[in-house]
Amino acid sequence: MTQRCGFCAIIGAPNAGKSTLVNALVGTKVAIVSPKVQTTRMPVRGIAMAGETQIIFVDTPGIFRPRRRLDRAMVTSAWAGAEEADAVLLIVDATDLEEKSPAARDTMAILEGLKDRKGKKTALVLNKIDGMKRTDLLPLVEKFHAAGVFEDVFLISALKGEAVADVAAWVAARMPEGPWLYPEDQAADIPSRLLAAEVTREKIYLRLHDELPYASAVETEKWEERKDGSVRIDQVIYVQREGQKAIVLGRGGATIKKIGELARTELEQLFGRRVHLFLFVKVREDWAENSEHYREIGLQFPNE
């Protein structure tokens, strides 16, 4: 049989469920997930097989109205992913489309952007439909279909895996002929050092969802292979103020200890070996203006 291989970009407003969908499509966790919007900061490639077709799903940062330099870099990266892909999925949170909601505003702006990119194989994915009435969904489908952008519409629950296989089949049918770019058993294209940092960042967000604003970053500073097959990972958590450092550390270091335990457990499952994880917290007011950090996570540093 002829091999096929291509890229599918998953775009949408923040917190629409892009990372959850990528994980469901790939069949394992390759992208971090949290209730906090704009968790994804960089494109993450998850790899799925459908017969003789290899699909590289690109989980992009949420597209929204940017305010900071990091915001602009993330939005630029998301649209670049859509431009370069063979197919595009616009994922929309079906439960958050009230006319004046930020999600609705961002989604409508994305829709306008897609109209300027006609010719791209694009499908609409209405997510989080579990519990919604079909009579409420039909007007949404008609509204988006009228834009003339989408080849197809899917009603799914990425979290529960409902109708995800239908989405995968649609994408697979639109991949071009060509050799596979990755080994058949590879699930993601992300360096281990970067994946480890992302896992720790997820645990910070989950543990400090209400207390810590978007003022933290995680970098893997040291990766040491040990003779017994285990690995030592030293990571630095950067925050912008001393008060934020105190939040991450917690009373008597209890919070950072818990974050480390959660991250280490998941990393051992991901890497299939013992992990010795050491976390340090440093204050760096300008980390979000540091071009090296952008390069580290695969973003282009935007000029003012």
Salt bridges, closest charged atoms under 4 A:
ASP71 OD1 - ARG68 NH2 2.89
GLU83 OE2 - ARG117 NE 2.73
ASP93 OD2 - LYS128 NZ 3.27
ASP106 OD1 - ARG105 NH2 3.44
GLU112 OE2 - LYS115 NZ 3.08
ASP130 OD2 - LYS160 NZ 3.70
GLU151 OE1 - ARG174 NE 2.73
GLU177 OE2 - ARG4 NH2 3.95
ASP189 OD2 - ARG45 NH1 3.76
GLU198 OE1 - ARG201 NH2 2.98
GLU202 OE1 - LYS29 NZ 2.63
GLU202 OE1 - LYS203 NZ 2.95
GLU219 OE2 - HIS293 ND1 3.09
GLU221 OE2 - LYS282 NZ 3.84
GLU224 OE1 - LYS222 NZ 3.54
GLU225 OE1 - ARG273 NH1 2.61
ASP234 OD1 - ARG232 NE 2.78
GLU261 OE1 - LYS258 NZ 3.96
GLU266 OE2 - LYS29 NZ 2.96
GLU266 OE1 - LYS203 NZ 2.65
GLU289 OE1 - ARG69 NE 2.60
GLU304 OE2 - ARG69 NH2 2.92
GLU304 OE1 - ARG72 NH2 3.32
